[in-house]
Amino acid sequence: MRRPAPKIAADLTKELLILNTGTMRGSGDTLVVSRESKSNVMSGVYGLKWFPTGEEVLRRTLAWCGFPHARLTFHIHEPDRQLGRLEILAARREETFSNFDAVRQ
């Protein structure tokens, strides 16, 4: 069975995971399924791709992957567009954010 991309990244990450992904409008906190282009293949499985509708679905996914502490960096979703962009930082331990903030300046 294939592991989801966030799980693969989480399994290879010790402290801090930075997830930058596309989002799609949808009702509730869920993943929206879409067909993947055959000419512009990203990481879809069987011609499908999944877009989160917002921050909460990613927080739950990252917690399931072993990163229970998350911080939203940005979520851009223009009113007249179906697709948006979201970035979230996730850590295994909450103290990781203080270390990250100290070197990020």
C-alpha positions in Angstrom: 0.0 0.0 0.0 1.3 3.5 -0.9 1.8 5.9 1.9 0.4 9.5 1.5 3.0 12.1 0.7 2.7 13.9 4.1 3.4 10.6 5.8 6.4 9.9 3.7 7.8 13.4 4.5 7.0 12.9 8.2 8.7 9.6 8.4 11.9 11.2 7.0 11.7 14.3 9.3 13.1 14.5 12.8 11.9 17.9 14.2 10.2 20.5 11.9 8.1 19.9 8.8 7.2 22.8 6.5 4.2 21.9 4.3 3.4 24.2 1.5 0.4 23.0 -0.6 -2.4 24.0 -2.8 -5.9 24.3 -1.4 -9.3 24.1 -3.0 -12.7 25.5 -2.0 -15.0 23.0 -0.3 -17.4 22.6 2.5 -16.0 21.8 5.9 -12.5 20.6 6.7 -11.9 17.9 4.2 -9.8 16.7 1.3 -11.3 17.5 -2.2 -10.5 14.9 -4.9 -9.6 16.2 -8.3 -8.4 14.5 -11.5 -4.7 14.9 -12.2 -3.5 16.1 -15.6 -1.7 13.5 -17.6 0.7 16.1 -19.0 1.5 17.8 -15.7 1.9 14.9 -13.2 2.7 15.9 -9.6 2.3 13.2 -7.0 -1.2 11.9 -7.6 -2.1 8.3 -7.2 -4.0 6.6 -10.1 -4.7 9.9 -11.8 -6.1 11.6 -8.7 -4.9 14.4 -6.5 -6.3 15.7 -3.2 -6.6 19.3 -2.0 -7.2 20.3 1.6 -10.0 22.8 2.1 -8.1 24.5 4.9 -5.8 24.5 7.8 -7.7 22.1 10.1 -7.6 19.1 7.8 -3.8 19.5 7.6 -3.4 19.9 11.3 -5.3 16.6 11.8 -3.2 14.9 9.1 0.1 16.1 10.5 -0.9 15.1 14.0 -1.7 11.6 12.7 1.8 11.7 11.1 3.4 12.4 14.5 3.5 16.2 14.3 0.9 17.3 16.8 2.1 21.0 17.1 1.3 23.2 14.1 1.5 26.8 13.2 -0.1 28.4 10.1 2.3 30.6 8.2 -0.1 31.8 5.5 -3.3 30.8 3.7 -4.0 32.8 0.5 -7.4 32.2 -1.1 -8.6 34.9 -3.5 -12.4 35.2 -3.5 -12.7 34.7 -7.3 -10.4 31.7 -7.5 -11.1 28.0 -6.8 -7.5 27.2 -5.8 -5.4 28.8 -3.1 -2.1 28.2 -1.3 -1.4 27.3 2.4 1.8 26.9 4.4 1.9 25.3 7.8 4.9 24.4 10.1 4.6 21.3 12.1 6.7 20.0 15.0 7.0 16.8 17.0 7.7 18.9 20.1 6.3 22.4 20.9 9.7 23.6 22.0 10.9 23.2 18.4 9.1 26.4 17.4 11.2 28.5 19.9 14.4 27.1 18.3 13.0 27.8 14.9 12.0 31.4 15.8 15.5 32.1 17.1 17.2 31.2 13.9 14.5 32.4 11.5 14.9 36.1 12.2 
